[in-house]
Structures are given as structure tokens and as C-alpha cells.
Amino acid sequence: MKKWLWLTLLPSLALAEDKLDSGDTAWMMVSAALVLLMTPAGLALFYGGMTRSKNLLNTYMMVFSAFLVGMVVWVAFGYSIAFGTADGGLNKFIGGFSNIFLSGIKWSDLSGSYPTYVFVAFQGTFAAITLAIASGSVIERMKFSTWLVFGALWIVIVYAPITHMVWGGGFLFDAGALDFAGGTVVHMNGGLAGLVLAYLVGKRKGYPKIAMKPMSVMLTALGAALLWFGWFGFNGGSAFGANAVAGLAFFTTALAPAAAGITWILIEYIVYKKTTLLGAASGVVAGLVAITPAAGFVDVTGALIVGSVGSVIGFFGVTTMKKAFGYDDSLDAFGIHFLVGLWGALATGFLALDDKDLLWDGPLKDAGDRMGQFMVQVESVVVVGLVTLIGTVAVYYIASAITGGGRVDDETESVGLDEAVHGEKSFNL
């Protein structure tokens, strides 16, 4: 990876004198706002529409609260652990504690060509949505109090160190791992955390014998559209400026999900002889997940391949694989985010453009270089997987001990968490 270029983008590692650029500043603020929209609007509606009516409000609250907790904990501790500078070998794994509560950072400080506070906010939205993704695996049966405690601890213990290792100057960063906007850091991380939680909390009562149909496919489709809209900031903002790489990421973010949506529709028709709106929306989200690690590294061909294959993997992940292993991943966070994010991360090693102007070590000299990059990608997904697995188990048990168990009682689950936990209904009709 071109260390000199990436280092000028990271506030704690800047090598050159920073200078404010109004265009870059405006783009990064807009991008942060777009990513913010993805969580309490896009993902909340996408997940909410797929749950049962008696748990719609709780599902929305799980996602909404993930954003609230995620942003506060990110500013308090997460940012420093992810992007601070630790002493000696510890810096290979965490960024240290010098910037706790943003200590040492003034409002006027710059990260490259825009304010550091904007960078903190932008990265905070990533932390929040990663946590929110995991909620999709345990809706309808996890205690809300446990979820809040789990989320606060998980950002600090799991998300922030992974972010440092991949993006903040840790050992995967040094190895040259490519993850443009969060294939490993966000989607693999959040998707696997969701699956771990699903196993630890247990299956919903009656699953899989009782049909648990989505409350509103229309809400889910609206959520998918809002996610797609926000994803232009998610991927485009990860170029850290209003530049040509941001334009490339913007374009691939438009193309790959479209190809993935079409692919999912075709698979449904081949398998079921029907095409569904839920399938189309799921395909689009799968394409967005797949292109995330590759968005600023691939061209038209790469975007089409990443999106289409990602859709195939996502489809069989939420159907065949889920049925074969029997886990109750309520809203398929593992199938759509972990499996597809894994594909995107590995595919980036083979499909990244051979171009010296991109944020990696192009041009390639021979096929051996390409295989070397692929092996670095393999290393990154293995490390992220292990840290997420071990860390999530530990954090869940700590949170459960604090709150007196991680699962609601049978009566609450039967009545529905909306009324039993929150004292509200989604719709008073």
C-alpha cells in the first residue's frame, strides 16, 4: 500500500503540513451526513420491515440506539483506540489512549484538507452502523438493556481495535491489506458478531416451524433505497476528499448494487419461478456490501463481477446455508454482511486495478504480486474473523452478567417487545 498517501489522510499519522480545502471539507461533511442517514433511517427501516409487527418498534429501537451509543462511545474511547498512537509494539493492535474524549484535538485541527472533527464524525458513523448491523441477528428476543451494555463495550473492545489494525496504522495496515470502505472492518465484523449473538441468545420461540413473515416489505424496500443513497457517502467519503478516487467509488457504488439486484431477481425466478420485492431489495444490499471493500479499487468489469457474485453468495447464504446449519439469524446479517463482505474483501485482491494513482501498490509487476496481495487479503479476513468471534463472545457474557441475562422471558417474547419493553405500539390503528 502507498503508505505516504494513506498517512496524509489519517489525522494521527499525518506527514505533511495540512491545509484546509473547502471542497474536500464540504464533501466529507456531506458524506458523514449520508452515512448517518443509513443507520437510524435506512437500516432501521430495512430491518423493521422484515420483522413481525409486535416487534417492529423494538427492532427500530435496536438500530436507533446502536447509533446513539456508537457515536458517544466512539468519541469517548473508540476514536483514540482506533486512530491514536500507542507506544512500541502495542501500536500494532490498538491506537492508544492519548485522545480519550478527543483530548489533544482542537476544533481548528486539520486531517489533511478538512477538520479533524469531521474525520472523527465520519468514522463514528461507521462504528455505529457496524454495531447496528449485528442487531439484525437477535431481534425479537434479546434484552434491550443487555443490547445497550453490549454495544458500548463492543465498540471499545472489538470494533476500535479492528479499525486500528486495518485502517489506523496497525499490522494489517502495514501488511498492505485493502479495505476501501469497510468490507472487513464493518460488514464482516458486524455480520459475524450478529451470528455469534444469535447462537448465544438462542433461537426465537417456534423457529423454524412457525412462519415469521415480514411485517412490511414496502418498509424494507424503502430502507434499501435509503441505504443505497447513503452508501454514496459511505464509499465516496472513504476517498477522504472530493477527488477522482471518490468519483470512482461513487460510480461503482451505483453499478454493483444494480447488477446484484438483477442477479438476485434472476436467481429467484430460476429457483422459485417468482420474483419478489424483498429479493430485489436484498440483492441491492448484497451488492452494496460486496463493493464496499473494492469501491475505489475496481473498474466497470470489477464492479459487475463483485456485485453479481456477491448477490449469488448472499442468496445461498440466507437460504441454503442458513437452512443447512439451522441457526436463527433473524434478519440475515451473517448471510448478507459477513459472507458477502468476505467475498468482496477477497475479490479485491484479484480485481483491484493495476494503477499507480489509486491507494495501493500499483502497478503490478507479475502474477506473483497479485497472489501476494490475495494472501494479504486472506490474512486480514482471518484476523478480523478471529478477533470478532472471540471478542463478541467475551463482551456478550460481560453484558449479560451486568444485566442479569441476555434474553427476554417467554411472556415478553410472546406478547412482543414493543409493548412489553417499550410500552408503545408501532401503529395505533
C-alpha positions as CSV (number, residue, x, y, z in Angstrom):
1,M,0.0,0.0,0.0
2,K,1.2,3.5,-0.7
3,K,1.9,4.4,2.9
4,W,2.8,8.0,2.1
5,L,-0.6,8.7,0.6
6,W,-2.7,6.9,3.3
7,L,-0.7,8.5,6.1
8,T,-1.6,12.0,4.9
9,L,-5.3,11.0,5.3
10,L,-5.1,9.9,8.9
11,P,-5.0,12.7,11.5
12,S,-2.8,10.9,14.0
13,L,-0.3,9.9,11.3
14,A,0.0,13.0,9.0
15,L,3.4,13.5,7.5
16,A,2.8,16.8,5.6
17,E,1.5,20.2,6.6
18,D,-2.3,20.2,6.5
19,K,-4.2,22.9,4.5
20,L,-7.9,23.4,4.6
21,D,-9.7,22.7,1.3
22,S,-13.3,23.9,1.2
23,G,-14.3,21.3,-1.4
24,D,-12.9,18.4,0.5
25,T,-14.4,19.7,3.7
26,A,-17.9,20.1,2.2
27,W,-17.7,16.6,0.6
28,M,-16.6,14.9,3.9
29,M,-19.3,16.7,5.9
30,V,-22.0,15.6,3.3
31,S,-20.5,12.0,3.3
32,A,-20.8,11.8,7.1
33,A,-24.4,13.0,7.0
34,L,-25.2,10.4,4.3
35,V,-23.7,7.6,6.4
36,L,-25.6,8.9,9.4
37,L,-28.8,8.6,7.3
38,M,-28.0,4.9,6.7
39,T,-28.4,3.8,10.3
40,P,-31.5,5.4,12.0
41,A,-33.3,5.7,8.7
42,G,-32.1,3.2,6.1
43,L,-31.1,0.2,8.1
44,A,-33.8,0.7,10.7
45,L,-36.5,0.6,8.0
46,F,-34.8,-2.2,6.2
47,Y,-34.7,-4.4,9.3
48,G,-38.0,-3.1,10.7
49,G,-40.0,-4.2,7.6
50,M,-38.7,-7.7,7.9
51,T,-39.7,-8.3,11.5
52,R,-43.1,-9.1,12.9
53,S,-45.5,-6.3,13.8
54,K,-45.3,-6.9,17.5
55,N,-41.5,-6.2,17.4
56,L,-41.3,-3.5,14.8
57,L,-40.7,-0.7,17.2
58,N,-38.1,-2.7,19.2
59,T,-36.3,-3.6,16.0
60,Y,-36.1,0.1,15.1
61,M,-35.0,1.0,18.7
62,M,-32.2,-1.6,18.5
63,V,-30.8,0.1,15.4
64,F,-31.5,3.6,16.6
65,S,-29.9,3.1,19.9
66,A,-26.9,1.5,18.3
67,F,-26.3,4.8,16.6
68,L,-26.7,6.8,19.8
69,V,-24.4,4.5,21.8
70,G,-22.0,4.1,19.0
71,M,-21.4,7.8,18.4
72,V,-20.9,8.7,22.1
73,V,-18.6,5.7,22.9
74,W,-16.7,6.4,19.7
75,V,-15.9,10.0,20.8
76,A,-15.2,8.9,24.4
77,F,-12.9,6.0,23.7
78,G,-13.2,4.4,20.3
79,Y,-11.5,7.0,18.2
80,S,-8.4,7.1,20.4
81,I,-8.1,3.3,20.3
82,A,-8.6,3.2,16.6
83,F,-6.6,6.2,15.4
84,G,-4.4,7.3,18.3
85,T,-0.8,6.3,18.7
86,A,0.3,3.7,21.2
87,D,3.8,3.1,22.5
88,G,6.0,0.4,20.9
89,G,4.6,-2.9,19.7
90,L,1.2,-2.2,21.2
91,N,0.6,0.1,18.2
92,K,0.3,-3.0,16.0
93,F,-3.0,-3.7,17.7
94,I,-4.5,-0.6,19.2
95,G,-4.0,3.2,18.8
96,G,-3.6,4.0,22.5
97,F,-5.4,6.3,24.9
98,S,-3.9,9.7,24.2
99,N,-7.1,11.0,22.5
100,I,-9.7,9.8,25.0
101,F,-12.7,12.2,24.8
102,L,-10.7,13.7,21.9
103,S,-8.1,15.0,24.3
104,G,-5.4,16.9,22.5
105,I,-7.5,17.6,19.4
106,K,-8.7,21.2,18.9
107,W,-11.7,22.3,16.9
108,S,-9.3,24.0,14.4
109,D,-7.1,21.0,13.8
110,L,-7.0,19.5,10.3
111,S,-6.8,16.0,9.0
112,G,-5.2,16.6,5.6
113,S,-7.5,19.0,3.9
114,Y,-10.5,19.1,6.2
115,P,-11.2,19.4,10.0
116,T,-10.2,16.6,12.3
117,Y,-13.6,16.8,13.9
118,V,-15.2,16.0,10.6
119,F,-13.0,12.9,10.3
120,V,-14.0,11.8,13.8
121,A,-17.7,12.2,13.0
122,F,-17.3,10.4,9.7
123,Q,-15.6,7.4,11.3
124,G,-18.0,7.5,14.2
125,T,-20.9,6.8,11.8
126,F,-19.1,3.7,10.6
127,A,-18.7,2.4,14.2
128,A,-22.4,3.0,14.8
129,I,-23.7,1.2,11.7
130,T,-21.3,-1.8,12.3
131,L,-22.9,-2.3,15.7
132,A,-26.4,-1.8,14.2
133,I,-25.8,-4.5,11.6
134,A,-25.3,-7.1,14.4
135,S,-28.7,-6.3,15.9
136,G,-30.4,-7.9,12.9
137,S,-29.4,-11.4,14.1
138,V,-31.1,-11.2,17.5
139,I,-34.2,-9.1,17.2
140,E,-37.4,-10.3,18.8
141,R,-35.6,-12.0,21.8
142,M,-32.6,-10.0,23.1
143,K,-33.0,-7.8,26.2
144,F,-32.8,-4.1,25.3
145,S,-30.7,-3.4,28.4
146,T,-28.2,-6.1,27.5
147,W,-28.0,-4.7,24.0
148,L,-27.1,-1.2,25.2
149,V,-24.4,-2.5,27.5
150,F,-23.1,-4.9,24.9
151,G,-23.0,-2.1,22.3
152,A,-21.0,0.2,24.5
153,L,-18.4,-2.5,25.3
154,W,-18.2,-4.0,21.8
155,I,-17.3,-0.7,20.2
156,V,-14.3,-0.3,22.6
157,I,-13.2,-4.0,22.8
158,V,-13.9,-5.3,19.3
159,Y,-14.6,-2.6,16.7
160,A,-12.0,0.0,17.6
161,P,-9.0,-2.4,17.7
162,I,-10.1,-4.0,14.3
163,T,-10.3,-0.5,12.8
164,H,-6.8,0.3,14.0
165,M,-5.4,-2.9,12.7
166,V,-6.9,-2.4,9.2
167,W,-7.0,1.4,8.8
168,G,-5.3,3.1,11.7
169,G,-1.7,2.0,11.3
170,G,-1.8,-1.5,12.8
171,F,-0.2,-4.6,11.5
172,L,-2.8,-5.4,8.8
173,F,-2.4,-1.8,7.6
174,D,1.4,-2.3,7.5
175,A,0.9,-5.6,5.6
176,G,-1.0,-3.7,2.9
177,A,-4.5,-5.1,3.4
178,L,-7.0,-3.4,1.1
179,D,-10.4,-2.4,2.5
180,F,-11.6,0.7,0.9
181,A,-14.7,1.4,3.0
182,G,-15.3,-1.5,5.4
183,G,-15.6,-5.0,3.9
184,T,-13.7,-6.4,6.8
185,V,-14.0,-3.6,9.4
186,V,-17.7,-3.1,9.0
187,H,-19.5,-5.9,7.2
188,M,-17.6,-9.0,8.2
189,N,-17.2,-7.6,11.7
190,G,-20.9,-6.8,12.2
191,G,-22.2,-9.8,10.4
192,L,-20.1,-12.3,12.3
193,A,-20.9,-10.6,15.6
194,G,-24.6,-11.0,14.8
195,L,-24.2,-14.7,14.2
196,V,-22.3,-15.2,17.4
197,L,-25.1,-13.3,19.3
198,A,-27.7,-15.4,17.6
199,Y,-26.1,-18.6,18.9
200,L,-25.5,-17.2,22.4
201,V,-29.0,-15.8,22.8
202,G,-30.7,-18.8,21.2
203,K,-33.5,-19.2,18.6
204,R,-36.8,-17.5,18.7
205,K,-39.7,-19.5,20.1
206,G,-41.2,-21.6,17.4
207,Y,-38.3,-21.1,14.9
208,P,-38.3,-22.5,12.3
209,K,-41.7,-24.3,12.5
210,I,-43.8,-21.2,12.9
211,A,-43.9,-18.8,9.9
212,M,-42.4,-15.5,10.8
213,K,-43.3,-13.3,7.8
214,P,-42.1,-9.7,7.3
215,M,-44.5,-7.1,8.6
216,S,-44.0,-4.8,5.6
217,V,-41.9,-5.5,2.5
218,M,-42.5,-1.9,1.5
219,L,-40.7,-0.6,4.5
220,T,-37.8,-2.9,3.8
221,A,-37.6,-1.7,0.2
222,L,-37.7,1.9,1.3
223,G,-34.9,1.1,3.8
224,A,-32.9,-0.4,1.0
225,A,-33.3,2.7,-1.1
226,L,-32.2,4.9,1.7
227,L,-29.2,2.6,2.3
228,W,-28.2,2.9,-1.3
229,F,-28.5,6.6,-1.2
230,G,-26.4,6.9,2.0
231,W,-23.8,4.4,0.6
232,F,-22.6,7.0,-1.8
233,G,-21.2,8.8,1.2
234,F,-20.1,5.6,2.8
235,N,-17.9,4.6,-0.1
236,G,-17.3,8.0,-1.8
237,G,-16.3,9.6,1.5
238,S,-13.7,6.9,2.1
239,A,-11.6,8.6,-0.6
240,F,-11.1,11.4,2.1
241,G,-11.7,14.2,-0.4
242,A,-13.6,15.4,-3.5
243,N,-11.2,13.7,-5.9
244,A,-11.1,11.3,-8.8
245,V,-10.9,8.2,-6.5
246,A,-14.2,9.4,-4.8
247,G,-15.7,9.6,-8.3
248,L,-14.6,6.0,-9.0
249,A,-16.1,4.9,-5.7
250,F,-19.3,6.8,-6.4
251,F,-19.6,5.1,-9.8
252,T,-19.0,1.6,-8.6
253,T,-21.5,2.2,-5.8
254,A,-24.1,2.9,-8.4
255,L,-23.3,-0.1,-10.7
256,A,-22.5,-3.0,-8.4
257,P,-25.8,-3.0,-6.5
258,A,-27.8,-2.7,-9.7
259,A,-26.1,-5.8,-11.1
260,A,-26.6,-7.5,-7.8
261,G,-30.3,-6.7,-7.7
262,I,-30.8,-8.1,-11.2
263,T,-28.9,-11.2,-10.3
264,W,-31.0,-11.9,-7.2
265,I,-34.2,-11.5,-9.3
266,L,-32.9,-13.9,-11.9
267,I,-31.9,-16.5,-9.3
268,E,-35.4,-16.2,-7.6
269,Y,-37.1,-16.8,-11.0
270,I,-34.9,-19.8,-11.7
271,V,-35.4,-21.3,-8.3
272,Y,-39.0,-20.3,-7.4
273,K,-40.5,-19.1,-10.7
274,K,-41.3,-15.9,-8.9
275,T,-39.6,-12.6,-8.4
276,T,-40.1,-10.7,-5.1
277,L,-39.5,-7.1,-4.0
278,L,-37.9,-8.4,-0.8
279,G,-35.4,-10.4,-3.0
280,A,-34.7,-7.3,-5.2
281,A,-34.0,-5.2,-2.1
282,S,-31.8,-7.9,-0.5
283,G,-29.9,-8.2,-3.8
284,V,-29.2,-4.5,-3.8
285,V,-27.9,-4.5,-0.2
286,A,-25.8,-7.5,-1.0
287,G,-24.2,-5.6,-3.9
288,L,-23.6,-2.6,-1.7
289,V,-21.8,-4.8,0.8
290,A,-19.8,-6.6,-1.8
291,I,-18.5,-3.5,-3.5
292,T,-17.6,-1.7,-0.2
293,P,-14.0,-3.0,0.2
294,A,-13.4,-2.7,-3.6
295,A,-15.2,0.6,-4.4
296,G,-12.2,2.7,-5.0
297,F,-10.0,0.0,-6.5
298,V,-12.0,-1.6,-9.3
299,D,-13.4,-0.6,-12.7
300,V,-16.6,-1.4,-14.6
301,T,-15.8,-5.0,-15.0
302,G,-14.7,-5.4,-11.5
303,A,-17.8,-3.8,-10.1
304,L,-20.1,-6.0,-12.2
305,I,-18.3,-9.2,-11.1
306,V,-18.1,-8.2,-7.4
307,G,-21.8,-7.2,-7.4
308,S,-23.2,-10.1,-9.3
309,V,-21.2,-12.8,-7.5
310,G,-21.9,-11.1,-4.2
311,S,-25.6,-11.5,-4.9
312,V,-25.3,-15.2,-5.6
313,I,-23.3,-15.7,-2.4
314,G,-25.9,-13.7,-0.4
315,F,-28.8,-15.6,-1.8
316,F,-27.4,-19.0,-1.0
317,G,-26.2,-17.7,2.4
318,V,-29.7,-16.7,3.5
319,T,-31.4,-19.8,2.0
320,T,-29.3,-23.0,1.6
321,M,-26.6,-22.3,4.2
322,K,-29.0,-21.0,6.8
323,K,-31.2,-24.0,6.5
324,A,-28.3,-26.4,6.5
325,F,-26.8,-25.1,9.8
326,G,-30.2,-24.3,11.4
327,Y,-29.1,-21.0,13.0
328,D,-31.7,-18.3,13.7
329,D,-30.1,-15.2,12.2
330,S,-33.4,-13.3,12.3
331,L,-32.7,-10.7,9.5
332,D,-29.8,-12.4,7.8
333,A,-27.0,-10.1,9.0
334,F,-24.5,-13.0,8.6
335,G,-25.6,-14.1,5.2
336,I,-25.8,-10.6,3.7
337,H,-23.0,-8.9,5.5
338,F,-20.4,-11.4,6.7
339,L,-20.4,-13.8,3.7
340,V,-20.8,-11.1,1.1
341,G,-18.3,-8.9,2.8
342,L,-15.8,-11.8,2.9
343,W,-16.3,-12.2,-0.9
344,G,-15.7,-8.6,-1.6
345,A,-12.6,-8.4,0.6
346,L,-11.0,-11.4,-1.2
347,A,-12.1,-10.4,-4.6
348,T,-10.4,-7.0,-4.2
349,G,-7.1,-8.8,-4.1
350,F,-7.6,-10.1,-7.6
351,L,-9.7,-7.3,-9.2
352,A,-8.0,-4.1,-7.9
353,L,-6.9,-2.0,-10.9
354,D,-3.2,-2.0,-11.8
355,D,-2.9,1.7,-11.4
356,K,-0.3,3.8,-9.6
357,D,-2.8,6.6,-9.0
358,L,-5.0,4.5,-6.7
359,L,-4.5,4.0,-3.0
360,W,-2.3,0.9,-3.2
361,D,0.9,-0.5,-4.7
362,G,0.0,-0.5,-8.4
363,P,1.4,-1.1,-10.9
364,L,1.8,-4.9,-10.5
365,K,4.9,-6.5,-11.9
366,D,3.7,-10.0,-12.3
367,A,1.2,-12.6,-11.3
368,G,3.1,-13.3,-8.1
369,D,2.4,-9.8,-6.9
370,R,-1.3,-10.4,-7.4
371,M,-1.2,-13.7,-5.5
372,G,0.8,-11.9,-2.8
373,Q,-2.0,-9.3,-2.4
374,F,-4.6,-12.0,-2.3
375,M,-2.8,-13.7,0.6
376,V,-2.7,-10.4,2.5
377,Q,-6.5,-10.2,2.0
378,V,-6.8,-13.8,3.3
379,E,-4.7,-12.8,6.4
380,S,-6.9,-9.8,7.0
381,V,-10.2,-11.7,6.9
382,V,-8.9,-14.5,9.1
383,V,-7.6,-12.0,11.7
384,V,-10.8,-9.9,11.7
385,G,-12.9,-13.1,12.0
386,L,-10.9,-14.4,15.0
387,V,-11.0,-11.0,16.8
388,T,-14.7,-10.6,16.2
389,L,-15.5,-14.2,17.3
390,I,-13.5,-14.1,20.5
391,G,-14.3,-10.5,21.4
392,T,-18.0,-10.8,20.8
393,V,-18.3,-13.9,23.0
394,A,-16.4,-12.2,25.8
395,V,-18.4,-9.0,25.6
396,Y,-21.8,-10.8,25.5
397,Y,-21.0,-12.7,28.7
398,I,-19.9,-9.5,30.4
399,A,-23.0,-7.6,29.3
400,S,-25.2,-10.5,30.3
401,A,-23.7,-10.6,33.8
402,I,-24.2,-6.9,34.2
403,T,-27.9,-7.0,33.1
404,G,-28.9,-10.4,34.6
405,G,-29.1,-12.4,31.4
406,G,-29.2,-11.6,27.7
407,R,-32.6,-12.9,26.7
408,V,-36.2,-11.7,27.4
409,D,-38.5,-14.1,29.3
410,D,-41.1,-16.2,27.5
411,E,-44.0,-14.0,28.2
412,T,-42.3,-10.9,26.9
413,E,-41.3,-12.7,23.7
414,S,-44.9,-14.0,23.3
415,V,-46.5,-10.6,23.8
416,G,-43.9,-8.8,21.7
417,L,-41.1,-6.5,22.8
418,D,-42.9,-3.3,21.6
419,E,-45.5,-3.3,24.4
420,A,-43.7,-5.3,27.0
421,V,-40.3,-3.5,26.9
422,H,-41.1,-0.1,25.4
423,G,-44.8,0.4,26.3
424,E,-45.6,1.5,22.8
425,K,-47.0,0.2,19.5
426,S,-45.6,1.0,16.1
427,F,-49.1,1.7,14.8
428,N,-52.2,2.6,16.8
429,L,-54.8,1.6,14.3
